Amino acid sequence: DLPLPDRLIAEGPYRWVRHPFYVSYILGTMAGPVAVGGVVLSLIALTMAVAAVTAAVREERVWLASHRAERYRQYQKTAGMFLPVLWRR
């Protein structure tokens, strides 16, 4: 895993979703099967989505094992992993 960034970014799209890039990857991989259909394309998209979710989970584990773990736990309460939290805790 890559080292942590020098700070936790919680502004912009990160205010609502902790992994906006992974969300875009998942949406992009699902576009083909939705537009064209097909079992093979759907399996490829599903594989790519699982890879993105796995990478996000690994990133979260790195944050939670770091010296910034407490700040990250607070961030987890306010921003959803892949979908926005519509209510603030």
Biopython code that builds the backbone (N, CA, C, O; Angstrom):
import numpy as np
from Bio.PDB.StructureBuilder import StructureBuilder

atoms = [
    (1, "ASP", "N", (0.833, -1.189, 0.000)),
    (1, "ASP", "CA", (0.000, 0.000, 0.000)),
    (1, "ASP", "C", (0.874, 1.247, 0.000)),
    (1, "ASP", "O", (1.969, 1.268, 0.562)),
    (2, "LEU", "N", (0.364, 2.264, -0.635)),
    (2, "LEU", "CA", (1.090, 3.522, -0.687)),
    (2, "LEU", "C", (1.044, 4.207, 0.670)),
    (2, "LEU", "O", (0.123, 3.975, 1.453)),
    (3, "PRO", "N", (2.025, 5.044, 0.950)),
    (3, "PRO", "CA", (1.963, 5.782, 2.223)),
    (3, "PRO", "C", (0.778, 6.747, 2.227)),
    (3, "PRO", "O", (0.266, 7.135, 1.177)),
    (4, "LEU", "N", (0.366, 7.116, 3.414)),
    (4, "LEU", "CA", (-0.748, 8.047, 3.565)),
    (4, "LEU", "C", (-0.385, 9.417, 3.008)),
    (4, "LEU", "O", (0.786, 9.800, 3.004)),
    (5, "PRO", "N", (-1.389, 10.157, 2.536)),
    (5, "PRO", "CA", (-1.138, 11.560, 2.179)),
    (5, "PRO", "C", (-0.751, 12.331, 3.430)),
    (5, "PRO", "O", (-0.922, 11.843, 4.547)),
    (6, "ASP", "N", (-0.235, 13.523, 3.242)),
    (6, "ASP", "CA", (0.197, 14.310, 4.396)),
    (6, "ASP", "C", (-0.957, 14.893, 5.198)),
    (6, "ASP", "O", (-0.754, 15.397, 6.303)),
    (7, "ARG", "N", (-2.189, 14.828, 4.639)),
    (7, "ARG", "CA", (-3.349, 15.314, 5.386)),
    (7, "ARG", "C", (-4.600, 14.595, 4.898)),
    (7, "ARG", "O", (-4.621, 14.011, 3.815)),
    (8, "LEU", "N", (-5.628, 14.650, 5.714)),
    (8, "LEU", "CA", (-6.926, 14.070, 5.366)),
    (8, "LEU", "C", (-7.747, 15.141, 4.672)),
    (8, "LEU", "O", (-7.984, 16.210, 5.235)),
    (9, "ILE", "N", (-8.175, 14.863, 3.469)),
    (9, "ILE", "CA", (-8.991, 15.808, 2.705)),
    (9, "ILE", "C", (-10.459, 15.478, 2.948)),
    (9, "ILE", "O", (-10.902, 14.360, 2.685)),
    (10, "ALA", "N", (-11.202, 16.446, 3.445)),
    (10, "ALA", "CA", (-12.618, 16.243, 3.739)),
    (10, "ALA", "C", (-13.461, 17.377, 3.161)),
    (10, "ALA", "O", (-14.547, 17.665, 3.663)),
    (11, "GLU", "N", (-12.958, 18.021, 2.104)),
    (11, "GLU", "CA", (-13.697, 19.084, 1.432)),
    (11, "GLU", "C", (-14.051, 18.632, 0.023)),
    (11, "GLU", "O", (-13.577, 17.604, -0.461)),
    (12, "GLY", "N", (-14.896, 19.426, -0.619)),
    (12, "GLY", "CA", (-15.306, 19.096, -1.987)),
    (12, "GLY", "C", (-16.101, 17.802, -1.994)),
    (12, "GLY", "O", (-16.915, 17.577, -1.098)),
    (13, "PRO", "N", (-15.880, 16.940, -2.995)),
    (13, "PRO", "CA", (-16.640, 15.688, -3.047)),
    (13, "PRO", "C", (-16.332, 14.775, -1.854)),
    (13, "PRO", "O", (-17.152, 13.933, -1.487)),
    (14, "TYR", "N", (-15.158, 14.943, -1.255)),
    (14, "TYR", "CA", (-14.779, 14.121, -0.096)),
    (14, "TYR", "C", (-15.599, 14.466, 1.142)),
    (14, "TYR", "O", (-15.600, 13.716, 2.118)),
    (15, "ARG", "N", (-16.289, 15.590, 1.103)),
    (15, "ARG", "CA", (-17.164, 15.940, 2.227)),
    (15, "ARG", "C", (-18.325, 14.958, 2.318)),
    (15, "ARG", "O", (-18.825, 14.681, 3.408)),
    (16, "TRP", "N", (-18.755, 14.432, 1.177)),
    (16, "TRP", "CA", (-19.920, 13.563, 1.114)),
    (16, "TRP", "C", (-19.573, 12.095, 0.975)),
    (16, "TRP", "O", (-20.263, 11.237, 1.526)),
    (17, "VAL", "N", (-18.497, 11.795, 0.235)),
    (17, "VAL", "CA", (-18.128, 10.411, -0.080)),
    (17, "VAL", "C", (-16.630, 10.242, 0.141)),
    (17, "VAL", "O", (-15.835, 11.051, -0.337)),
    (18, "ARG", "N", (-16.246, 9.203, 0.857)),
    (18, "ARG", "CA", (-14.833, 9.001, 1.165)),
    (18, "ARG", "C", (-14.023, 8.526, -0.042)),
    (18, "ARG", "O", (-12.814, 8.749, -0.098)),
    (19, "HIS", "N", (-14.667, 7.884, -0.995)),
    (19, "HIS", "CA", (-13.950, 7.325, -2.144)),
    (19, "HIS", "C", (-14.609, 7.716, -3.464)),
    (19, "HIS", "O", (-15.093, 6.842, -4.182)),
    (20, "PRO", "N", (-14.640, 9.015, -3.804)),
    (20, "PRO", "CA", (-15.331, 9.426, -5.031)),
    (20, "PRO", "C", (-14.696, 8.858, -6.307)),
    (20, "PRO", "O", (-15.404, 8.618, -7.285)),
    (21, "PHE", "N", (-13.399, 8.643, -6.314)),
    (21, "PHE", "CA", (-12.771, 8.080, -7.509)),
    (21, "PHE", "C", (-13.202, 6.634, -7.720)),
    (21, "PHE", "O", (-13.458, 6.220, -8.850)),
    (22, "TYR", "N", (-13.281, 5.879, -6.655)),
    (22, "TYR", "CA", (-13.740, 4.496, -6.791)),
    (22, "TYR", "C", (-15.201, 4.445, -7.230)),
    (22, "TYR", "O", (-15.593, 3.556, -7.987)),
    (23, "VAL", "N", (-15.998, 5.387, -6.761)),
    (23, "VAL", "CA", (-17.391, 5.461, -7.204)),
    (23, "VAL", "C", (-17.432, 5.690, -8.712)),
    (23, "VAL", "O", (-18.218, 5.059, -9.420)),
    (24, "SER", "N", (-16.582, 6.595, -9.199)),
    (24, "SER", "CA", (-16.571, 6.853, -10.644)),
    (24, "SER", "C", (-16.095, 5.632, -11.421)),
    (24, "SER", "O", (-16.611, 5.359, -12.505)),
    (25, "TYR", "N", (-15.123, 4.891, -10.894)),
    (25, "TYR", "CA", (-14.674, 3.664, -11.564)),
    (25, "TYR", "C", (-15.812, 2.643, -11.636)),
    (25, "TYR", "O", (-16.035, 2.015, -12.671)),
    (26, "ILE", "N", (-16.514, 2.493, -10.540)),
    (26, "ILE", "CA", (-17.616, 1.520, -10.506)),
    (26, "ILE", "C", (-18.722, 1.934, -11.475)),
    (26, "ILE", "O", (-19.233, 1.098, -12.220)),
    (27, "LEU", "N", (-19.092, 3.199, -11.472)),
    (27, "LEU", "CA", (-20.126, 3.671, -12.399)),
    (27, "LEU", "C", (-19.676, 3.507, -13.852)),
    (27, "LEU", "O", (-20.470, 3.129, -14.714)),
    (28, "GLY", "N", (-18.412, 3.791, -14.116)),
    (28, "GLY", "CA", (-17.884, 3.637, -15.472)),
    (28, "GLY", "C", (-17.891, 2.196, -15.943)),
    (28, "GLY", "O", (-18.213, 1.920, -17.099)),
    (29, "THR", "N", (-17.541, 1.277, -15.060)),
    (29, "THR", "CA", (-17.526, -0.129, -15.470)),
    (29, "THR", "C", (-18.940, -0.668, -15.657)),
    (29, "THR", "O", (-19.151, -1.596, -16.438)),
    (30, "MET", "N", (-19.905, -0.097, -14.951)),
    (30, "MET", "CA", (-21.278, -0.559, -15.093)),
    (30, "MET", "C", (-21.972, 0.031, -16.321)),
    (30, "MET", "O", (-23.020, -0.469, -16.728)),
    (31, "ALA", "N", (-21.415, 1.072, -16.912)),
    (31, "ALA", "CA", (-22.047, 1.717, -18.065)),
    (31, "ALA", "C", (-22.167, 0.774, -19.253)),
    (31, "ALA", "O", (-23.198, 0.754, -19.925)),
    (32, "GLY", "N", (-21.131, -0.005, -19.519)),
    (32, "GLY", "CA", (-21.160, -0.932, -20.654)),
    (32, "GLY", "C", (-22.264, -1.963, -20.558)),
    (32, "GLY", "O", (-23.064, -2.086, -21.485)),
    (33, "PRO", "N", (-22.335, -2.711, -19.465)),
    (33, "PRO", "CA", (-23.403, -3.697, -19.339)),
    (33, "PRO", "C", (-24.805, -3.086, -19.371)),
    (33, "PRO", "O", (-25.739, -3.696, -19.892)),
    (34, "VAL", "N", (-24.949, -1.890, -18.815)),
    (34, "VAL", "CA", (-26.262, -1.252, -18.836)),
    (34, "VAL", "C", (-26.635, -0.855, -20.268)),
    (34, "VAL", "O", (-27.779, -1.031, -20.686)),
    (35, "ALA", "N", (-25.671, -0.324, -21.010)),
    (35, "ALA", "CA", (-25.941, 0.148, -22.371)),
    (35, "ALA", "C", (-26.078, -0.994, -23.375)),
    (35, "ALA", "O", (-26.947, -0.967, -24.247)),
    (36, "VAL", "N", (-25.209, -2.000, -23.242)),
    (36, "VAL", "CA", (-25.137, -3.051, -24.258)),
    (36, "VAL", "C", (-25.737, -4.365, -23.784)),
    (36, "VAL", "O", (-26.316, -5.114, -24.571)),
    (37, "GLY", "N", (-25.598, -4.634, -22.520)),
    (37, "GLY", "CA", (-26.046, -5.918, -21.988)),
    (37, "GLY", "C", (-24.997, -6.984, -22.243)),
    (37, "GLY", "O", (-23.897, -6.678, -22.702)),
    (38, "GLY", "N", (-25.319, -8.189, -21.960)),
    (38, "GLY", "CA", (-24.396, -9.287, -22.199)),
    (38, "GLY", "C", (-23.788, -9.818, -20.924)),
    (38, "GLY", "O", (-23.391, -9.057, -20.041)),
    (39, "VAL", "N", (-23.721, -11.119, -20.838)),
    (39, "VAL", "CA", (-23.220, -11.786, -19.639)),
    (39, "VAL", "C", (-21.729, -11.551, -19.462)),
    (39, "VAL", "O", (-21.287, -11.247, -18.354)),
    (40, "VAL", "N", (-20.952, -11.682, -20.513)),
    (40, "VAL", "CA", (-19.499, -11.529, -20.402)),
    (40, "VAL", "C", (-19.137, -10.122, -19.955)),
    (40, "VAL", "O", (-18.315, -9.948, -19.055)),
    (41, "LEU", "N", (-19.740, -9.126, -20.570)),
    (41, "LEU", "CA", (-19.473, -7.745, -20.194)),
    (41, "LEU", "C", (-19.895, -7.478, -18.755)),
    (41, "LEU", "O", (-19.227, -6.732, -18.038)),
    (42, "SER", "N", (-20.984, -8.075, -18.335)),
    (42, "SER", "CA", (-21.439, -7.925, -16.948)),
    (42, "SER", "C", (-20.460, -8.554, -15.969)),
    (42, "SER", "O", (-20.204, -7.986, -14.907)),
    (43, "LEU", "N", (-19.910, -9.710, -16.301)),
    (43, "LEU", "CA", (-18.928, -10.363, -15.427)),
    (43, "LEU", "C", (-17.647, -9.550, -15.328)),
    (43, "LEU", "O", (-17.056, -9.440, -14.254)),
    (44, "ILE", "N", (-17.222, -8.984, -16.442)),
    (44, "ILE", "CA", (-16.026, -8.128, -16.418)),
    (44, "ILE", "C", (-16.275, -6.902, -15.546)),
    (44, "ILE", "O", (-15.426, -6.529, -14.737)),
    (45, "ALA", "N", (-17.435, -6.280, -15.711)),
    (45, "ALA", "CA", (-17.772, -5.103, -14.906)),
    (45, "ALA", "C", (-17.850, -5.445, -13.427)),
    (45, "ALA", "O", (-17.377, -4.685, -12.582)),
    (46, "LEU", "N", (-18.439, -6.577, -13.120)),
    (46, "LEU", "CA", (-18.536, -7.005, -11.729)),
    (46, "LEU", "C", (-17.145, -7.236, -11.135)),
    (46, "LEU", "O", (-16.882, -6.859, -9.993)),
    (47, "THR", "N", (-16.269, -7.849, -11.906)),
    (47, "THR", "CA", (-14.893, -8.070, -11.452)),
    (47, "THR", "C", (-14.196, -6.741, -11.171)),
    (47, "THR", "O", (-13.509, -6.599, -10.159)),
    (48, "MET", "N", (-14.370, -5.778, -12.058)),
    (48, "MET", "CA", (-13.748, -4.462, -11.866)),
    (48, "MET", "C", (-14.343, -3.742, -10.654)),
    (48, "MET", "O", (-13.617, -3.076, -9.916)),
    (49, "ALA", "N", (-15.641, -3.869, -10.444)),
    (49, "ALA", "CA", (-16.280, -3.240, -9.284)),
    (49, "ALA", "C", (-15.772, -3.858, -7.980)),
    (49, "ALA", "O", (-15.525, -3.148, -7.005)),
    (50, "VAL", "N", (-15.618, -5.177, -7.970)),
    (50, "VAL", "CA", (-15.083, -5.857, -6.778)),
    (50, "VAL", "C", (-13.650, -5.390, -6.509)),
    (50, "VAL", "O", (-13.267, -5.191, -5.356)),
    (51, "ALA", "N", (-12.872, -5.218, -7.561)),
    (51, "ALA", "CA", (-11.491, -4.729, -7.391)),
    (51, "ALA", "C", (-11.485, -3.326, -6.800)),
    (51, "ALA", "O", (-10.654, -3.031, -5.941)),
    (52, "ALA", "N", (-12.386, -2.457, -7.235)),
    (52, "ALA", "CA", (-12.453, -1.102, -6.705)),
    (52, "ALA", "C", (-12.870, -1.098, -5.236)),
    (52, "ALA", "O", (-12.292, -0.371, -4.429)),
    (53, "VAL", "N", (-13.863, -1.901, -4.890)),
    (53, "VAL", "CA", (-14.312, -1.980, -3.496)),
    (53, "VAL", "C", (-13.197, -2.539, -2.613)),
    (53, "VAL", "O", (-12.975, -2.048, -1.506)),
    (54, "THR", "N", (-12.501, -3.557, -3.099)),
    (54, "THR", "CA", (-11.387, -4.141, -2.353)),
    (54, "THR", "C", (-10.295, -3.111, -2.106)),
    (54, "THR", "O", (-9.754, -3.031, -1.003)),
    (55, "ALA", "N", (-9.967, -2.322, -3.122)),
    (55, "ALA", "CA", (-8.944, -1.285, -2.963)),
    (55, "ALA", "C", (-9.379, -0.241, -1.944)),
    (55, "ALA", "O", (-8.564, 0.220, -1.146)),
    (56, "ALA", "N", (-10.647, 0.136, -1.962)),
    (56, "ALA", "CA", (-11.148, 1.120, -1.001)),
    (56, "ALA", "C", (-11.083, 0.583, 0.430)),
    (56, "ALA", "O", (-10.714, 1.305, 1.356)),
    (57, "VAL", "N", (-11.439, -0.668, 0.599)),
    (57, "VAL", "CA", (-11.383, -1.282, 1.931)),
    (57, "VAL", "C", (-9.944, -1.331, 2.430)),
    (57, "VAL", "O", (-9.679, -1.054, 3.600)),
    (58, "ARG", "N", (-9.019, -1.681, 1.546)),
    (58, "ARG", "CA", (-7.601, -1.701, 1.939)),
    (58, "ARG", "C", (-7.125, -0.316, 2.348)),
    (58, "ARG", "O", (-6.397, -0.168, 3.330)),
    (59, "GLU", "N", (-7.538, 0.703, 1.592)),
    (59, "GLU", "CA", (-7.169, 2.072, 1.939)),
    (59, "GLU", "C", (-7.700, 2.451, 3.320)),
    (59, "GLU", "O", (-6.998, 3.072, 4.117)),
    (60, "GLU", "N", (-8.928, 2.076, 3.586)),
    (60, "GLU", "CA", (-9.517, 2.386, 4.894)),
    (60, "GLU", "C", (-8.724, 1.714, 6.012)),
    (60, "GLU", "O", (-8.498, 2.321, 7.059)),
    (61, "ARG", "N", (-8.310, 0.496, 5.805)),
    (61, "ARG", "CA", (-7.512, -0.210, 6.825)),
    (61, "ARG", "C", (-6.199, 0.497, 7.086)),
    (61, "ARG", "O", (-5.750, 0.572, 8.230)),
    (62, "VAL", "N", (-5.575, 1.018, 6.037)),
    (62, "VAL", "CA", (-4.316, 1.756, 6.200)),
    (62, "VAL", "C", (-4.563, 3.008, 7.035)),
    (62, "VAL", "O", (-3.802, 3.298, 7.958)),
    (63, "TRP", "N", (-5.621, 3.750, 6.717)),
    (63, "TRP", "CA", (-5.939, 4.950, 7.495)),
    (63, "TRP", "C", (-6.192, 4.594, 8.959)),
    (63, "TRP", "O", (-5.711, 5.284, 9.858)),
    (64, "LEU", "N", (-6.942, 3.528, 9.197)),
    (64, "LEU", "CA", (-7.306, 3.166, 10.567)),
    (64, "LEU", "C", (-6.150, 2.577, 11.358)),
    (64, "LEU", "O", (-6.233, 2.462, 12.581)),
    (65, "ALA", "N", (-5.078, 2.204, 10.682)),
    (65, "ALA", "CA", (-3.886, 1.705, 11.366)),
    (65, "ALA", "C", (-2.823, 2.791, 11.516)),
    (65, "ALA", "O", (-1.733, 2.527, 12.022)),
    (66, "SER", "N", (-3.129, 3.989, 11.086)),
    (66, "SER", "CA", (-2.147, 5.070, 11.104)),
    (66, "SER", "C", (-2.308, 5.942, 12.353)),
    (66, "SER", "O", (-3.203, 5.729, 13.171)),
    (67, "HIS", "N", (-1.426, 6.915, 12.472)),
    (67, "HIS", "CA", (-1.520, 7.861, 13.587)),
    (67, "HIS", "C", (-2.696, 8.830, 13.404)),
    (67, "HIS", "O", (-3.022, 9.583, 14.321)),
    (68, "ARG", "N", (-3.328, 8.816, 12.234)),
    (68, "ARG", "CA", (-4.502, 9.653, 11.981)),
    (68, "ARG", "C", (-5.813, 8.870, 12.141)),
    (68, "ARG", "O", (-6.856, 9.314, 11.662)),
    (69, "ALA", "N", (-5.770, 7.743, 12.791)),
    (69, "ALA", "CA", (-6.926, 6.849, 12.888)),
    (69, "ALA", "C", (-8.126, 7.521, 13.556)),
    (69, "ALA", "O", (-9.252, 7.359, 13.085)),
    (70, "GLU", "N", (-7.919, 8.254, 14.615)),
    (70, "GLU", "CA", (-9.048, 8.877, 15.315)),
    (70, "GLU", "C", (-9.731, 9.905, 14.423)),
    (70, "GLU", "O", (-10.959, 9.958, 14.365)),
    (71, "ARG", "N", (-8.953, 10.712, 13.738)),
    (71, "ARG", "CA", (-9.531, 11.708, 12.817)),
    (71, "ARG", "C", (-10.292, 11.001, 11.695)),
    (71, "ARG", "O", (-11.344, 11.476, 11.269)),
    (72, "TYR", "N", (-9.769, 9.872, 11.214)),
    (72, "TYR", "CA", (-10.436, 9.137, 10.146)),
    (72, "TYR", "C", (-11.749, 8.519, 10.632)),
    (72, "TYR", "O", (-12.726, 8.472, 9.885)),
    (73, "ARG", "N", (-11.773, 8.051, 11.867)),
    (73, "ARG", "CA", (-13.025, 7.516, 12.424)),
    (73, "ARG", "C", (-14.106, 8.601, 12.479)),
    (73, "ARG", "O", (-15.273, 8.343, 12.186)),
    (74, "GLN", "N", (-13.704, 9.798, 12.855)),
    (74, "GLN", "CA", (-14.652, 10.917, 12.864)),
    (74, "GLN", "C", (-15.146, 11.208, 11.448)),
    (74, "GLN", "O", (-16.330, 11.471, 11.241)),
    (75, "TYR", "N", (-14.253, 11.160, 10.495)),
    (75, "TYR", "CA", (-14.593, 11.387, 9.088)),
    (75, "TYR", "C", (-15.561, 10.317, 8.584)),
    (75, "TYR", "O", (-16.475, 10.620, 7.817)),
    (76, "GLN", "N", (-15.368, 9.080, 9.006)),
    (76, "GLN", "CA", (-16.257, 7.990, 8.601)),
    (76, "GLN", "C", (-17.694, 8.243, 9.055)),
    (76, "GLN", "O", (-18.640, 7.799, 8.404)),
    (77, "LYS", "N", (-17.857, 8.948, 10.159)),
    (77, "LYS", "CA", (-19.196, 9.231, 10.669)),
    (77, "LYS", "C", (-19.926, 10.286, 9.841)),
    (77, "LYS", "O", (-21.155, 10.345, 9.871)),
    (78, "THR", "N", (-19.204, 11.105, 9.116)),
    (78, "THR", "CA", (-19.832, 12.204, 8.374)),
    (78, "THR", "C", (-19.903, 11.964, 6.875)),
    (78, "THR", "O", (-20.724, 12.587, 6.201)),
    (79, "ALA", "N", (-19.075, 11.087, 6.333)),
    (79, "ALA", "CA", (-19.060, 10.836, 4.887)),
    (79, "ALA", "C", (-19.248, 9.350, 4.626)),
    (79, "ALA", "O", (-18.624, 8.511, 5.276)),
    (80, "GLY", "N", (-20.103, 9.038, 3.681)),
    (80, "GLY", "CA", (-20.324, 7.646, 3.317)),
    (80, "GLY", "C", (-19.147, 7.080, 2.536)),
    (80, "GLY", "O", (-18.372, 7.831, 1.943)),
    (81, "MET", "N", (-19.015, 5.780, 2.534)),
    (81, "MET", "CA", (-17.905, 5.158, 1.816)),
    (81, "MET", "C", (-18.068, 5.333, 0.302)),
    (81, "MET", "O", (-17.134, 5.760, -0.378)),
    (82, "PHE", "N", (-19.254, 5.004, -0.225)),
    (82, "PHE", "CA", (-19.516, 5.121, -1.653)),
    (82, "PHE", "C", (-20.751, 5.968, -1.968)),
    (82, "PHE", "O", (-20.880, 6.492, -3.074)),
    (83, "LEU", "N", (-21.641, 6.100, -1.016)),
    (83, "LEU", "CA", (-22.854, 6.905, -1.187)),
    (83, "LEU", "C", (-22.873, 7.973, -0.108)),
    (83, "LEU", "O", (-22.425, 7.730, 1.012)),
    (84, "PRO", "N", (-23.386, 9.155, -0.433)),
    (84, "PRO", "CA", (-23.433, 10.212, 0.578)),
    (84, "PRO", "C", (-24.293, 9.812, 1.765)),
    (84, "PRO", "O", (-25.285, 9.097, 1.621)),
    (85, "VAL", "N", (-23.900, 10.280, 2.928)),
    (85, "VAL", "CA", (-24.709, 10.115, 4.135)),
    (85, "VAL", "C", (-25.710, 11.266, 4.110)),
    (85, "VAL", "O", (-25.327, 12.434, 4.174)),
    (86, "LEU", "N", (-26.978, 10.933, 4.018)),
    (86, "LEU", "CA", (-27.992, 11.974, 3.898)),
    (86, "LEU", "C", (-28.324, 12.612, 5.231)),
    (86, "LEU", "O", (-28.941, 13.677, 5.277)),
    (87, "TRP", "N", (-27.927, 11.982, 6.296)),
    (87, "TRP", "CA", (-28.115, 12.540, 7.626)),
    (87, "TRP", "C", (-26.744, 12.592, 8.287)),
    (87, "TRP", "O", (-25.911, 11.710, 8.076)),
    (88, "ARG", "N", (-26.526, 13.585, 9.053)),
    (88, "ARG", "CA", (-25.254, 13.739, 9.773)),
    (88, "ARG", "C", (-25.381, 13.122, 11.145)),
    (88, "ARG", "O", (-26.362, 13.355, 11.851)),
    (89, "ARG", "N", (-24.395, 12.340, 11.524)),
    (89, "ARG", "CA", (-24.416, 11.714, 12.849)),
    (89, "ARG", "C", (-23.840, 12.650, 13.859)),
    (89, "ARG", "O", (-23.766, 12.313, 15.041)),
]
sb = StructureBuilder()
sb.init_structure("model")
sb.init_model(0)
sb.init_chain("A")
sb.init_seg("    ")
for serial, (resi, resn, name, xyz) in enumerate(atoms, 1):
    if name == "N":
        sb.init_residue(resn, " ", resi, " ")
    sb.init_atom(name, np.array(xyz, "f"), 0.0, 1.0, " ", f" {name:<3s}", serial, name[0])
structure = sb.get_structure()
